[in-house]
Amino acid sequence: MKFDYSEEQQLVADSVRRFVAQDYGFEARRRILATPEGWSREVWAQIAQIGLLGLPFASELGGFGGRAVDMMSVMEAMGDGLVVEPYLSTVALGGQFVARGGSAGQKREVVPGIVDGRLVMAFAQIEDGARYDLAHVATRAKKERDDYVIDGVKRAVVHAPCAHRLVVSARTSGVHADRAGVSLFLVDAKAAGISMEAYRTLDGMPAADVTLRSVAVPAGALIGKEGEALDLIEEVTDYAVALLCAEAVGAMKFACDTTLEYLKTRKQFGVPIGSFQALQHRMVDMVVSYEQARSMASLACARVDAEEDASQRKRIVSAAKIKIADACRHVSQESVQLHGGMGMSDELKVSHTFRRLTTIARQLGDADHHLERFARNS
């Protein structure tokens, strides 16, 4: 199978890499992380200006109609640069729910705002005890006249502190594990009744536990049909997992490249440590893991683009996430170990790459969860 980018995809990749190299170097990223917000509105505006925020959305909404395979080069560059801005949360999750399942009015309201950088979104899904189960929704939405009133708590909502809109899953019927009865709502992040306990994740991303107490939203905030949102949640989450795998590939590529460079320059006993055969074998194993991960990420992106049955999509995406999670662990840990003690110092980019890869291995489902899901859909 040929994994090379087309000319158009390569042009997009080159523009993103130039942006990362010129405007998002490691020291610039560290300064952004040191701010109270933990992300940069100026960088977000630059990303919008390049056109990256509109890449996956339809042309009639101001986008470019790109597919997941067109997004791979962007996500790889994001992974290389360890970009902390809310790209995945906004473009691959929040915006996709509206673009794929929203009403015409919701699309006109939300998508152009995403494309020009005015609107940041986050997906509020995880709850206590869910363990990555998308059907595990205990948050309730009760219909009252022309409104829905939402009550519940969502955990680890990545980029919630900087979001203007939240896509919130809530149960309108059934018990917490039923597939039927789950609905999606487009909620103003500053609405009355919403409170957030903000913190940073292991890799420095801004996140929050979001509490919704009697949050009233109009009936027009419902995305899709009431009680039938789980299929859409799984579809969009699989799309985001595929792009997350591509981001991991970019981070792994940096880890391999910087480790190889270190082995060539670090000397012991008067010779580069890269001349030691045992370390050569470990370096080769890292590269093999990277190449296998890249192949699986390409397959996952191709399959979420293809119109096929949901069971096949779930199977391929879970297979990719299993392999990517394993490769994240292997490559990140080896890169740190081959750097020695300095590999965990905050001043070295490889330590931040280690944290991001460790997080990606668990984000949107860890290897155990996806192994079980793969078996169910085989």
C-alpha positions in Angstrom: 0.0 0.0 0.0 1.3 3.5 -0.9 1.4 5.9 2.0 3.1 8.9 0.2 1.2 12.2 0.3 -0.3 13.7 -2.9 1.0 17.0 -4.1 -1.8 19.0 -2.4 -1.4 17.1 0.8 2.4 17.7 0.7 1.8 21.4 0.2 -0.4 21.5 3.3 2.2 19.6 5.3 5.0 21.9 4.2 3.0 25.0 5.3 2.2 23.5 8.7 5.8 22.5 9.2 7.0 26.0 8.3 4.6 27.5 10.8 5.8 25.1 13.5 9.5 25.8 12.7 9.2 29.6 12.5 6.4 30.5 15.0 6.0 27.5 17.3 9.4 26.4 18.3 10.0 24.6 21.6 10.8 27.7 23.6 7.8 29.5 22.2 5.7 26.5 23.3 7.2 26.6 26.8 6.3 30.2 27.1 2.7 29.5 26.1 2.5 26.7 28.7 3.7 29.1 31.4 0.7 31.5 30.8 -2.4 31.1 33.0 -4.5 30.2 29.9 -2.1 27.5 28.7 -2.7 28.3 25.0 -2.3 31.2 22.7 -5.1 33.1 21.0 -2.5 34.7 18.7 -1.3 31.2 17.6 -4.9 30.2 17.1 -5.5 33.2 14.8 -2.4 32.1 12.8 -3.7 28.6 12.5 -7.0 30.0 11.2 -5.2 32.3 8.8 -3.3 29.4 7.3 -6.6 27.8 6.6 -6.2 24.7 8.8 -9.4 25.2 10.8 -11.5 25.0 7.7 -9.7 22.0 6.2 -12.2 19.3 7.1 -15.5 21.3 6.6 -17.7 21.6 3.6 -16.9 24.4 1.1 -20.5 25.8 1.4 -19.7 26.5 5.1 -16.4 28.2 4.4 -14.2 25.1 4.5 -12.2 23.1 2.0 -13.9 19.7 2.1 -10.9 17.8 3.2 -11.0 14.2 4.3 -9.2 12.5 7.2 -6.3 11.4 4.9 -5.9 15.1 4.0 -5.7 15.9 7.7 -2.9 13.4 8.4 -0.1 15.7 7.4 -1.5 18.5 9.5 -1.9 16.2 12.6 1.6 14.8 12.1 3.0 18.4 12.1 0.9 19.2 15.2 2.4 16.1 16.9 5.9 17.1 15.9 5.4 20.6 17.3 3.5 19.4 20.4 0.8 22.1 19.6 -1.3 22.7 22.7 -4.0 24.8 21.0 -7.5 23.2 20.9 -7.3 21.9 17.3 -8.4 18.3 18.0 -11.1 19.4 20.4 -12.5 22.0 18.0 -12.0 20.6 14.5 -12.1 16.8 15.0 -14.7 16.6 17.8 -16.9 19.6 18.6 -17.1 20.9 15.0 -17.7 17.5 13.6 -20.7 16.9 15.7 -22.3 20.0 14.3 -21.1 19.4 10.7 -22.3 15.8 10.6 -25.4 15.9 12.8 -26.5 19.5 13.3 -29.3 21.4 11.8 -28.8 23.8 8.9 -29.1 26.7 11.4 -26.5 25.1 13.8 -24.1 24.6 10.9 -24.4 28.2 9.8 -23.9 29.4 13.3 -21.0 27.3 14.4 -18.9 26.1 11.4 -18.0 29.6 9.9 -17.0 30.7 13.4 -14.6 27.7 13.7 -13.1 28.3 10.3 -12.2 31.9 11.0 -10.9 31.2 14.5 -13.7 33.0 16.5 -15.1 29.8 18.0 -13.4 27.2 20.2 -15.2 24.0 21.1 -14.9 21.1 23.5 -16.6 17.7 23.9 -18.0 16.9 27.4 -18.5 13.2 27.5 -16.4 11.4 30.2 -18.2 10.6 33.5 -17.3 8.8 36.7 -17.0 5.0 36.1 -17.4 5.2 32.4 -13.9 3.8 31.5 -14.2 5.0 27.9 -17.7 3.5 27.4 -19.4 6.1 25.2 -22.9 4.7 26.2 -22.2 5.3 29.8 -24.0 8.6 30.3 -25.6 9.5 33.6 -26.0 13.2 33.0 -29.7 14.0 32.5 -31.5 16.3 30.2 -35.2 16.9 31.1 -37.6 18.5 28.7 -39.4 21.5 30.3 -41.7 23.4 27.9 -39.5 24.7 25.1 -36.2 24.1 26.9 -34.1 21.2 28.1 -32.6 21.3 31.6 -29.3 19.5 32.0 -27.8 18.2 35.2 -24.6 16.2 35.6 -20.8 16.2 35.9 -18.3 15.7 33.1 -14.7 14.8 33.8 -11.5 15.6 32.1 -13.0 17.8 29.4 -9.9 18.8 27.4 -9.8 22.5 26.4 -13.1 23.2 28.3 -11.5 26.3 30.0 -10.9 28.0 26.7 -14.1 26.8 24.9 -16.9 29.0 23.8 -19.3 26.1 23.1 -19.5 22.7 24.7 -21.0 19.6 23.0 -22.6 17.8 26.0 -23.9 14.3 26.0 -26.9 13.8 28.3 -29.5 11.1 28.7 -33.1 12.0 27.9 -34.3 8.4 28.6 -33.2 5.0 29.8 -30.5 4.1 32.4 -26.9 5.1 32.3 -25.6 2.2 30.1 -28.4 2.0 27.5 -27.4 2.7 23.9 -30.8 4.3 23.3 -31.7 7.5 25.1 -28.4 9.5 24.7 -28.8 13.0 23.2 -26.3 15.7 22.3 -26.6 19.4 23.1 -24.8 22.5 21.9 -24.2 24.5 25.1 -22.7 27.9 25.8 -19.7 27.4 28.0 -20.6 30.5 30.0 -24.3 29.5 30.5 -25.8 29.9 34.0 -25.4 26.8 36.0 -22.0 25.7 34.5 -19.0 25.6 36.7 -15.5 24.4 35.9 -12.6 23.1 38.0 -9.7 23.8 35.7 -6.3 22.0 35.7 -3.6 20.9 33.3 -3.2 17.3 32.0 0.0 15.4 32.1 1.0 16.8 28.7 0.2 20.4 29.7 -3.2 20.7 28.0 -5.8 22.9 29.7 -8.8 20.8 30.9 -11.6 20.9 33.5 -14.2 18.9 35.3 -17.5 20.5 34.2 -20.5 20.6 36.5 -23.9 21.4 35.0 -26.6 22.4 37.5 -30.0 23.0 36.0 -28.5 24.4 32.8 -31.3 25.4 30.6 -30.8 25.3 26.8 -33.4 25.9 24.1 -34.8 23.0 22.1 -32.8 24.2 19.1 -29.6 23.3 21.0 -30.4 19.6 20.4 -28.0 18.1 17.8 -29.8 15.5 15.7 -32.7 13.5 17.0 -33.5 13.2 20.7 -32.2 9.9 22.2 -30.5 8.8 19.0 -27.0 10.4 19.4 -24.8 7.4 20.3 -24.1 6.4 16.7 -23.0 9.9 15.9 -20.9 10.0 19.0 -19.1 6.8 18.0 -18.7 8.0 14.4 -17.1 11.3 15.4 -15.0 9.8 18.1 -13.6 7.2 15.6 -12.8 10.1 13.3 -11.0 11.9 16.2 -9.1 8.7 17.1 -7.8 8.3 13.6 -6.5 11.9 13.6 -5.1 11.4 17.1 -3.2 8.4 15.7 -1.7 10.6 13.0 -0.7 13.2 15.7 1.1 10.4 17.6 3.0 9.5 14.4 4.3 13.0 14.2 5.5 13.0 17.8 7.1 9.6 17.4 8.9 10.8 14.3 10.5 13.6 16.3 11.3 11.2 19.2 13.1 8.9 16.8 15.0 11.6 14.9 16.2 13.4 18.1 17.2 10.2 19.7 19.2 9.1 16.7 20.9 12.5 16.6 21.8 12.1 20.3 23.3 8.7 19.7 25.5 10.1 17.0 26.8 13.0 19.1 27.0 11.7 22.7 30.3 10.1 23.3 31.5 7.5 25.8 35.0 6.0 25.9 35.9 8.4 23.1 33.3 7.1 20.6 29.7 8.0 19.8 27.3 5.8 21.8 25.5 5.1 18.6 28.4 2.8 17.6 27.4 0.4 20.4 25.5 -2.5 18.8 23.0 -2.9 21.6 21.9 0.7 21.3 21.7 0.3 17.5 19.3 -2.5 18.0 17.1 -0.5 20.3 17.1 2.4 17.8 16.1 0.1 15.0 13.2 -1.2 17.1 12.0 2.3 17.7 12.0 3.1 14.0 10.1 -0.2 13.3 7.4 0.8 15.8 7.1 4.2 14.2 6.8 2.8 10.7 4.1 0.3 11.8 2.2 3.0 13.7 2.3 5.2 10.6 0.9 2.4 8.5 -1.9 1.8 10.9 -2.7 5.5 11.2 -3.0 5.8 7.4 -5.3 2.8 7.4 -7.5 4.3 10.1 -7.8 7.6 8.3 -8.6 5.9 5.0 -11.3 3.8 6.7 -13.1 6.6 8.5 -13.3 8.3 5.1 -14.8 5.3 3.4 -18.5 4.7 3.4 -18.8 1.3 5.0 -20.6 -0.4 7.9 -20.0 0.9 11.4 -18.8 -2.4 12.7 -15.9 -2.5 10.1 -15.0 1.1 10.9 -14.9 0.4 14.7 -12.8 -2.7 14.1 -10.1 -0.9 12.0 -10.0 2.2 14.2 -9.6 0.1 17.4 -6.9 -2.0 15.7 -5.0 1.2 14.9 -5.4 2.7 18.4 -4.1 -0.6 19.9 -1.0 -0.4 17.8 -0.5 3.3 18.3 -0.9 2.9 22.1 1.8 0.2 22.1 4.1 2.3 19.9 3.6 5.4 22.0 4.7 3.5 25.1 7.7 1.9 23.3 9.0 4.9 21.4 8.5 7.4 24.3 10.1 5.3 26.9 13.1 4.2 24.7 13.7 7.8 23.7 14.0 8.9 27.3 16.1 5.9 28.3 18.5 6.4 25.5 18.9 10.0 26.4 19.8 9.0 30.0 18.8 11.1 33.0 18.6 14.3 30.9 15.7 12.7 28.9 13.3 13.7 31.7 14.5 17.3 32.1 11.9 19.9 31.4 14.4 21.8 29.3 14.5 19.0 26.7 11.7 18.6 24.1 11.9 14.9 24.2 10.6 14.9 27.8 7.5 16.8 26.6 7.1 14.4 23.7 7.2 11.5 26.2 4.4 13.1 28.2 2.3 13.8 25.0 2.7 10.2 23.7 1.9 8.8 27.2 -1.3 10.8 27.1 -2.2 9.9 23.6 -1.9 6.2 24.5 -4.9 6.6 26.8 -6.8 9.5 25.2 -10.1 8.4 23.6 -9.6 4.9 24.8 -6.5 2.9 26.0 -5.2 -0.3 24.4 -7.3 -2.6 26.8 -10.6 -0.8 25.9 -9.9 -0.9 22.1 -8.8 -4.5 22.3 -12.1 -5.4 23.8 -13.9 -3.3 21.2 -12.0 -4.9 18.4 -13.0 -8.3 19.6 -16.7 -7.3 19.8 -16.7 -6.1 16.2 -14.6 -9.0 14.7 
